[in-house]
Amino acid sequence: QVRLVESGGGLVQAEDSLRLTCVASGRRASNYDMAWYRQAPGKEREIVASIRFSFRGDIISYADSVKGRFTISRDSAKHTMYLQMSRLKPEDTAIYYCNVVVPGPVESIYWGKGTLVTVSS
């Protein structure tokens, strides 16, 4: 079992910055694939950024809508993942969720409860 707790959301104005944090507890490892998703009101959940384990170094990817503005990172020693969000836009308003995929004979997927980000224009 992996428990994920997000924090760092809040109400900000357009062009402001926020940093979201996801702390993992329980069954923890440094080589899990992790990601940030978001779900805006009335819309489906979408992936924002992901960081996948590779022996050659983590593989990072972003949704086109956040490229150049958001940065995903993790501190494996602290079992923590971050999402640095800059130049926020009203359309970034959503609940942001932390996601972890644990490999095994049967892949296990874990979600946090989310943290709300509201960007006013």
Phi and psi restraints in degrees (value plus and minus 20) as a CYANA .aco file:
   2 VAL   PHI    -146.7  -106.7
   2 VAL   PSI     109.3   149.3
   3 ARG   PHI    -127.6   -87.6
   3 ARG   PSI     112.1   152.1
   4 LEU   PHI    -139.5   -99.5
   4 LEU   PSI     112.7   152.7
   5 VAL   PHI    -148.6  -108.6
   5 VAL   PSI      98.4   138.4
   6 GLU   PHI    -113.1   -73.1
   6 GLU   PSI     133.5   173.5
   7 SER   PHI    -175.6  -135.6
   7 SER   PSI     148.1   188.1
   8 GLY   PHI      87.0   127.0
   8 GLY   PSI     -27.4    12.6
   9 GLY   PHI     -91.1   -51.1
   9 GLY   PSI     150.8   190.8
  10 GLY   PHI     148.6   188.6
  10 GLY   PSI    -193.0  -153.0
  11 LEU   PHI    -121.4   -81.4
  11 LEU   PSI     101.7   141.7
  12 VAL   PHI    -154.3  -114.3
  12 VAL   PSI     149.6   189.6
  13 GLN   PHI    -116.8   -76.8
  13 GLN   PSI     139.6   179.6
  14 ALA   PHI     -74.8   -34.8
  14 ALA   PSI     122.9   162.9
  15 GLU   PHI      59.3    99.3
  15 GLU   PSI     -24.3    15.7
  16 ASP   PHI     -96.9   -56.9
  16 ASP   PSI     155.3   195.3
  17 SER   PHI    -143.9  -103.9
  17 SER   PSI     133.8   173.8
  18 LEU   PHI    -165.6  -125.6
  18 LEU   PSI     132.4   172.4
  19 ARG   PHI    -142.0  -102.0
  19 ARG   PSI     101.3   141.3
  20 LEU   PHI    -113.1   -73.1
  20 LEU   PSI     126.8   166.8
  21 THR   PHI    -147.4  -107.4
  21 THR   PSI     119.9   159.9
  22 CYS   PHI    -147.8  -107.8
  22 CYS   PSI      97.5   137.5
  23 VAL   PHI    -125.6   -85.6
  23 VAL   PSI     108.8   148.8
  24 ALA   PHI    -120.7   -80.7
  24 ALA   PSI     118.6   158.6
  25 SER   PHI    -157.8  -117.8
  25 SER   PSI     148.6   188.6
  26 GLY   PHI      72.9   112.9
  26 GLY   PSI    -150.8  -110.8
  27 ARG   PHI     -95.7   -55.7
  27 ARG   PSI      84.9   124.9
  28 ARG   PHI    -138.3   -98.3
  28 ARG   PSI     126.7   166.7
  29 ALA   PHI    -175.1  -135.1
  29 ALA   PSI     140.9   180.9
  30 SER   PHI    -115.2   -75.2
  30 SER   PSI     -20.9    19.1
  31 ASN   PHI    -136.9   -96.9
  31 ASN   PSI      10.5    50.5
  32 TYR   PHI    -110.3   -70.3
  32 TYR   PSI     131.9   171.9
  33 ASP   PHI     -99.1   -59.1
  33 ASP   PSI     112.7   152.7
  34 MET   PHI    -151.1  -111.1
  34 MET   PSI     137.6   177.6
  35 ALA   PHI    -177.1  -137.1
  35 ALA   PSI     140.3   180.3
  36 TRP   PHI    -130.0   -90.0
  36 TRP   PSI     112.5   152.5
  37 TYR   PHI    -138.7   -98.7
  37 TYR   PSI     145.1   185.1
  38 ARG   PHI    -164.6  -124.6
  38 ARG   PSI     134.3   174.3
  39 GLN   PHI    -156.8  -116.8
  39 GLN   PSI      94.7   134.7
  40 ALA   PHI    -106.7   -66.7
  40 ALA   PSI     138.5   178.5
  41 PRO   PHI     -75.5   -35.5
  41 PRO   PSI     108.0   148.0
  42 GLY   PHI      56.9    96.9
  42 GLY   PSI     -14.0    26.0
  43 LYS   PHI    -141.8  -101.8
  43 LYS   PSI     144.5   184.5
  44 GLU   PHI    -100.0   -60.0
  44 GLU   PSI     137.7   177.7
  45 ARG   PHI     -87.5   -47.5
  45 ARG   PSI     117.2   157.2
  46 GLU   PHI    -152.1  -112.1
  46 GLU   PSI     132.0   172.0
  47 ILE   PHI     -99.5   -59.5
  47 ILE   PSI     119.8   159.8
  48 VAL   PHI    -124.5   -84.5
  48 VAL   PSI     -69.1   -29.1
  49 ALA   PHI    -178.2  -138.2
  49 ALA   PSI     131.2   171.2
  50 SER   PHI    -158.5  -118.5
  50 SER   PSI     133.9   173.9
  51 ILE   PHI    -155.5  -115.5
  51 ILE   PSI      93.4   133.4
  52 ARG   PHI    -130.7   -90.7
  52 ARG   PSI     119.7   159.7
  53 PHE   PHI     -89.9   -49.9
  53 PHE   PSI     119.0   159.0
  54 SER   PHI    -168.5  -128.5
  54 SER   PSI     122.1   162.1
  55 PHE   PHI     -84.1   -44.1
  55 PHE   PSI     -39.1     0.9
  56 ARG   PHI    -111.2   -71.2
  56 ARG   PSI     -19.5    20.5
  57 GLY   PHI     102.9   142.9
  57 GLY   PSI     125.9   165.9
  58 ASP   PHI     -74.4   -34.4
  58 ASP   PSI     123.3   163.3
  59 ILE   PHI    -124.0   -84.0
  59 ILE   PSI     101.6   141.6
  60 ILE   PHI    -133.3   -93.3
  60 ILE   PSI     119.7   159.7
  61 SER   PHI    -163.0  -123.0
  61 SER   PSI     136.9   176.9
  62 TYR   PHI    -154.4  -114.4
  62 TYR   PSI     131.6   171.6
  63 ALA   PHI     -88.0   -48.0
  63 ALA   PSI     127.6   167.6
  64 ASP   PHI     -77.4   -37.4
  64 ASP   PSI     -53.2   -13.2
  65 SER   PHI     -88.2   -48.2
  65 SER   PSI     -36.9     3.1
  66 VAL   PHI    -139.0   -99.0
  66 VAL   PSI     -23.6    16.4
  67 LYS   PHI     -76.6   -36.6
  67 LYS   PSI     113.8   153.8
  68 GLY   PHI      66.3   106.3
  68 GLY   PSI     -31.6     8.4
  69 ARG   PHI    -136.6   -96.6
  69 ARG   PSI     -52.3   -12.3
  70 PHE   PHI    -130.6   -90.6
  70 PHE   PSI     128.3   168.3
  71 THR   PHI    -154.1  -114.1
  71 THR   PSI     103.8   143.8
  72 ILE   PHI    -118.3   -78.3
  72 ILE   PSI     123.4   163.4
  73 SER   PHI    -176.5  -136.5
  73 SER   PSI     148.8   188.8
  74 ARG   PHI    -168.4  -128.4
  74 ARG   PSI     132.3   172.3
  75 ASP   PHI    -135.6   -95.6
  75 ASP   PSI      78.8   118.8
  76 SER   PHI     -82.9   -42.9
  76 SER   PSI     -54.3   -14.3
  77 ALA   PHI     -84.0   -44.0
  77 ALA   PSI     -50.8   -10.8
  78 LYS   PHI    -118.9   -78.9
  78 LYS   PSI     -19.1    20.9
  79 HIS   PHI      33.0    73.0
  79 HIS   PSI      25.2    65.2
  80 THR   PHI    -151.8  -111.8
  80 THR   PSI     120.2   160.2
  81 MET   PHI    -140.3  -100.3
  81 MET   PSI     128.1   168.1
  82 TYR   PHI    -145.9  -105.9
  82 TYR   PSI     137.0   177.0
  83 LEU   PHI    -156.1  -116.1
  83 LEU   PSI      85.7   125.7
  84 GLN   PHI    -106.5   -66.5
  84 GLN   PSI     100.1   140.1
  85 MET   PHI    -134.6   -94.6
  85 MET   PSI     104.4   144.4
  86 SER   PHI    -143.7  -103.7
  86 SER   PSI     142.0   182.0
  87 ARG   PHI      27.2    67.2
  87 ARG   PSI      32.0    72.0
  88 LEU   PHI     -84.5   -44.5
  88 LEU   PSI     127.4   167.4
  89 LYS   PHI    -141.0  -101.0
  89 LYS   PSI     135.7   175.7
  90 PRO   PHI     -74.3   -34.3
  90 PRO   PSI     -53.0   -13.0
  91 GLU   PHI     -92.1   -52.1
  91 GLU   PSI     -25.5    14.5
  92 ASP   PHI    -103.2   -63.2
  92 ASP   PSI     -26.3    13.7
  93 THR   PHI     -81.0   -41.0
  93 THR   PSI     103.9   143.9
  94 ALA   PHI    -198.5  -158.5
  94 ALA   PSI     150.1   190.1
  95 ILE   PHI    -109.4   -69.4
  95 ILE   PSI     108.6   148.6
  96 TYR   PHI    -122.9   -82.9
  96 TYR   PSI     109.3   149.3
  97 TYR   PHI    -137.6   -97.6
  97 TYR   PSI     123.2   163.2
  98 CYS   PHI    -113.4   -73.4
  98 CYS   PSI     121.4   161.4
  99 ASN   PHI    -155.8  -115.8
  99 ASN   PSI     117.0   157.0
 100 VAL   PHI    -151.8  -111.8
 100 VAL   PSI     117.5   157.5
 101 VAL   PHI    -134.2   -94.2
 101 VAL   PSI      99.2   139.2
 102 VAL   PHI    -122.0   -82.0
 102 VAL   PSI      97.7   137.7
 103 PRO   PHI     -93.4   -53.4
 103 PRO   PSI     141.6   181.6
 104 GLY   PHI     144.3   184.3
 104 GLY   PSI    -195.3  -155.3
 105 PRO   PHI     -72.7   -32.7
 105 PRO   PSI     -56.3   -16.3
 106 VAL   PHI    -146.3  -106.3
 106 VAL   PSI     101.2   141.2
 107 GLU   PHI     -86.5   -46.5
 107 GLU   PSI     116.5   156.5
 108 SER   PHI    -134.6   -94.6
 108 SER   PSI     115.9   155.9
 109 ILE   PHI    -139.0   -99.0
 109 ILE   PSI     111.5   151.5
 110 TYR   PHI    -142.7  -102.7
 110 TYR   PSI     127.4   167.4
 111 TRP   PHI    -149.1  -109.1
 111 TRP   PSI     126.7   166.7
 112 GLY   PHI    -104.0   -64.0
 112 GLY   PSI     158.7   198.7
 113 LYS   PHI    -106.5   -66.5
 113 LYS   PSI     -30.6     9.4
 114 GLY   PHI      76.7   116.7
 114 GLY   PSI     137.8   177.8
 115 THR   PHI    -155.6  -115.6
 115 THR   PSI     114.9   154.9
 116 LEU   PHI    -106.2   -66.2
 116 LEU   PSI     109.2   149.2
 117 VAL   PHI    -136.1   -96.1
 117 VAL   PSI     103.9   143.9
 118 THR   PHI    -142.9  -102.9
 118 THR   PSI     103.8   143.8
 119 VAL   PHI    -134.7   -94.7
 119 VAL   PSI      98.1   138.1
 120 SER   PHI    -113.7   -73.7
 120 SER   PSI     130.0   170.0
